[in-house]
Amino acid sequence: MNVAEQKVAEQFEALYGAAPEGVWAAPGRVNLIGEYTDFNDGFVMPLALPHTAVAAVSRRTDGVLRVHSADVDGGVVQLGVDALEPLSGGGWAAYPAGVVWALREAGHPVTGADVHLASTVPTGAGLSSSAALEVVTAVALDELFGLGLGRPGIAVLAQRAENAFVGVPCGVMDQMASACAVEGHALFLDTRDLSYRQVPFDLAEQGLRLLVVDTRVKHALGDGAYAERRAGCEAGARALGVRTLREVPYARLPEELARLSEESVRSYVRHVVSDNHRVERTIALLDSGDARAVGPVLTEGHASLRDDLRVSCAELDLAVEAANRAGALGARMTGGGFGGSVIVLVEERAADSVAAAVEKAFAEAGLTAPRIFPAVPSPGARRL
């Protein structure tokens, strides 16, 4: 454990009066390509960040769950595991509590726990800070209680906690990335059957860098708009007579779109089917060793998110435009949108000048300075 991780263990002991049984970490993620495709049984390609949620955890046998966060003002939240109820409120505590609820609902004998959390995953940046909290809790409890869930099983359970307990209708990508990622790789995930492949993604070897631009803005429209787009995608699938939009072939997209009468549904379908195709194109480019050619695919994906799905915003568009004007190979928003982050593929030698150009554009627009850092493909959830 490094100094920060050791501090989490020490804080646990100060809170609960004994050393934890273990300390675990689970990362946030950025998604390289494939947005709003995961709840349509489609393809995604995330990679784990070095930023993690860290949890010190011990078992309890008395039905009590105690959770505490170093990142939130307030004391220990104490709950009874038998009394956990979906959407019962509780803010950040709903994420670890939801995992305990989902485990017990699935029949796993979780009899309580003491948990202390600290996270370096930026919140509100579209980098899956919530999935990191869920996955680190699930990995710790899986090991402590000997549940034998396996990493995809942990991800599915953490997704259920967010869907059914917290009330956010997310797909499984974030939790799979946090649970299953491998250092130096991106995760090519088929969300229909959770099969995945670790794709080597060593950009430094090719003289490239992937930057994350956290715009530091989050527009309140986000959650309800996400649910509306999910409903629109489901309506499109029903109208086309398929179970999910994954079943719509890209080669037949114009003909299928012509069958849809509602413009918003048509644009959502166009985005999802074309973004699945963009994931396949990206995989082919990476497999052939041509990572530079991924750049235009990213920019094309941003245009689809902006124009068809309409989940971008002025700050995200500005970051993409400024980066591309300054010589980036390509850029797009990542995550749910309405704020959050942009990823930028750039030649390593131009990374600093591109970052400076984005910062200058934000300053000239009177916006808060963005936070810019490299996305280094990092390990998934693990015991420290």
N, C-alpha and C positions, 0 to 999 in steps of 0.2 A: 504494500500500500504506500502511496505517496503521502505527503504531509496533509493535504486536504482530506484524503480518505481516512487517515488516522484520526484526524480531528472529529470526523463523524462518529467514529467508534468511541472516542473520549466523551463527546457530547451525549451519546446514548447512555454511557455509564453514569454521567452526572444527572441525567433525567430520571433513570430507572433504577439506579442503585446497584447495578451489576454490569459486567462486560457483556456485549452481545455475543450470540452464538456464531455470528458471521457478519461479513460486510460484502455487499454485492453492488454491481454497477450495471446500468443499461443506458445505451446512448440515444440521443436524438438522431434525426436523419434529415437529409435533403433528398428530394426525388429528382433524379436526372431527367427522366421523361416518363410520360404516362400519367396524366392528371385527370381525376374524376373517372378513371377507368376501373378502379378496383371494386366498386360496388356494382359494376356491370360485368363481373366475371372476366375482366380484361387483363392486359399486361401492364406491368409497372417495372421501374428500374431504380430503386432507391439505393443509397449508400449511407452507412452509419457515420456520424460525426464523432470527433473526439470529446465533445461535450456530453456529459452523462448525468443521470440521476443516480445518486449513491444512497443505499439503504443499509443501516445497521439493524439487525432483526434478531429477536429471540422468540421461541415458542412460549405459549401459555396453555394451560390445561383447564382454565376456569371459565372459559366462554367470554373473556374480556379481550377487546381489541383496543390498544392504545397507540395512537399515531401522533407524531410531532414533526414539524418541518422547520428547519433552520432558516428557511427563506420567507416565512410568513409570520407576522406578528401574532402572538397568542400562545397559549399554553398547550398542554397535551390534550388531545381530543380523545375521550373515552367512550367506547360504544360496546354494546352487547352483541356478540355475533348472531345470536338467535333473533335479535330485534332489527337487523339490517333490512332496510326497505328501499327499493329503487326510487330514485328522484326524491329522496327524503331531505335534500339540502345538504349543506356541509362544506361547500366550496372545494378547496383543494383536497380535503380529506375524503371526498367522494371517490377519488381515483383508487387509493389503496383499499378503502372500505368496499368499493365495488368489486375488486378482485377477490376479497374474502367472501363476499356474497356469492359471486359467480362460482367459486370453488365449492362452496357448501351446497349451492343449488345443484351442482353436477354430482353431488354425492361424495365429495372428498372430505375426510375427517379433519378439518381445520378447527382447532379448539381454542383459538385465540392467539394473539401475538403482541409483542411490543415492537414498535417500528419508529425509527428516527431517520428522516430523509433530508438530503441536501442536494440541490441540482445546479449544474452550470449550463443547462440547456436554456437558451433565451425563451422566455414566455411571450406569446403573442406574435412570434416571428414565423409561424408556419413550419417550425422545425420539430414538431411532435414532442413537446415537453410533456404532454399528458400521457402519451404512449410510453415514454421512458419511465414515468412514475408507476404506471400499471405493470409494465414488464419487469421492472426491478423487484416489485413486490411479489409478483407471481413466481419469478425464478427463485427468490429466497424461500418462499413458502413451499414450493415444489420440492426443493432440496431438504428443508428442515423436516417436513412431514413425510418425506419419502414417497411422493405421489407418482413419480415416473411419467410425467406428462409428455416429455419431449418438447423441443423448441416450437414446432408448428402448433402443437396442442396448447402450449403456453400463450402463443400469439392469439389463437382463436378465443381462448378464455378471456384474455385481456381485452380483446375487441368486444366480447359480450358484456364485460363490465362497463365499457364506455357507451355501448349502444343501449343496453337495458337498464343499467343502474344510473349512469350519469345523464343519459338521454341525448347523446350525440350520435347521429346515424352514420358514423364513419365506416369505411371499408376496412380491410384487414392489413393494408400495406404498411401502415406506420408500426403496428405491433410486430409484424413479420420482420421488418427491417431491424427493429431494435433487438429482437430475440435471435435472429439468424444471421446477421451480417458477419462478414469475415474481413479482417484487415487487408487493405490493398485491393479490394474487390468491390464491384457493384453487384446487387442482387437482382437477377432477372427472374421475376416472379410471375407465374401464371395463377391469378387469384381464383380461377375456376376450381382447380384441384389442389392448390397450394404446392404444386411442384415448383422447384426453383433451381437455378444454376448460378454458381459464383463466377462472375465474369471479371478477369483481371482488369484492373483499372488503375494502372500506375502512370499517371499523367506526367510526373516529373521525368520519367524515363524518355518521354517523347518531347520534352521541353515545353510542356503545357501546365496550366494551372486552372483549377475550378475555384472561382471566388463565390462566396455568399455575400450578398448585399442585404442586410437587415434594414429595411426602411424605417423601422421603429414606429410604424403606424399600424393601427388595426381598426378598421371601420366596423361599426356595430351591426351593419347589414349582414355580416358574415354567416352566422349560424342559421338563421331562417332562410337565407338565400341558398345555402348548401342543401338544406332539406327540400327546398322547392326544386332545385335542379335534379336531385335524386328522384323526386316524384315525376318530373318531366321525362327523365330517362326511362323510368318504368312505364310511363304512359306510351312512350315511343315504341318500346319493346312489345307492349300489348297490341298496339295498332299494326305492327309489322308481323304479328303472329309468332314471335320468338320469345323464349324464356328470358333472355337477357340480350343486350346489344352486342355482346361478344359474338353472337351467332350471325350477325350481319356482315357479309363479306365486303371487304374494302372495294373489290373490283365491281361490285354491284351497287355501290353507294348512290350514284345519281338516280338509278331506277328506284331504289328503296326510298330515297328522300321524296321523290315525286308522289309517293303514295301517302305522304303525311300532309294533313291540311293545316295544322296549327304551326305557325312560324317559329315560336319559341321551342317547341318540341323538335321540329325539324333541325334547328340550329344545334340543339343539344346532341341529337343523334349524329349530326355531321362531325361535331367535335370528338365524341367518344370513339367512333369508328376510325376516324383519321388519326387520332392519337394512338390507338392500338397499333395502327400501321407505322406510326413514327417510332414506337418502341421497337418494332421488328426491324425497321431500317437502321436504327441506332445499334442494335445487337449485331447486325451484319457488318456495319462499319467497324465496330470495335473488334469483332472476330477477325476482320481482314487487316487490322493494325492501322486503320485510318481514323484515329480519334479526331483529327482536325476537322474532318468532314461532318462531324456531329454538330458543329456550331450552327450552320444554317438550319438544321433540323430543330434545334432549340428555339431559334427565332421564329420559325414557322409555327412551332407549338405555342409560343406566346401569342401570336396573332390569332390563333384559334381560340385560346382562352379569353382573349380580350374581346373578340368580335362575335364568336359563336356562343361561347358559354357565358360571356359578359361577367367574369369574376375578377377582372383586373381593376385597377384604380389609377389615378393620376400619378401617384408616387411610384408604383411598380412600372408603369409605362415610361416614366422619366428615367428610371434606372436602366431599363433595357435600351432605350434610345440613346442615352448618354454613353453607355458602355459600347454599343455598336458603332456610334460615331467616332469614338476614340480608338477604334481598331480591334475590338473584341471579335473573336471568331463567331460568337453567337451568344444569346442570352434569353432567358425567359423567367417568368414568375414561377415559383415552386410552392406547393401546398394549396390550401383552400382558397386563397386569394383575399380580396378586399383589404389589402395590407399584407404585412409579413415580408417575405424575402424573395429576392431574385438570385438566380445562379448565372454566372458569367464564365464562359469558356474562353481562355485567353492564352496567348503565347506567354511563357514565363517571363521573358525579357520585357514584355509590355504590361505586366500585371500592375506595377506601381502606377504607371501613367494612366491606365484605364481606371484604376481605383480613384486616382486624383481627379479625373474628369467627372466621375459620378459625384464625388463630394462637391466639386465646384458647381455642378448643375443643381444640386440640392440647395447649396448656399444661395445661388442666384435666384432660386425660386422661393427663398424665404422659408425653407423646410429645415427641420431638425437634421443634424448631420447623421448620415447612415452609419451603421456599424458594418465594417467590411473585414472578412477573414477568409482564409483558404479552407476549402472543404477537403479534408484529408480522409480517405476511406479508412475507417477505424473498426475495431472489433465490436461484435455484438455483446449481449448481456453475458455476464461472467461473475464468478466469485473472486473477490480480491484477496 
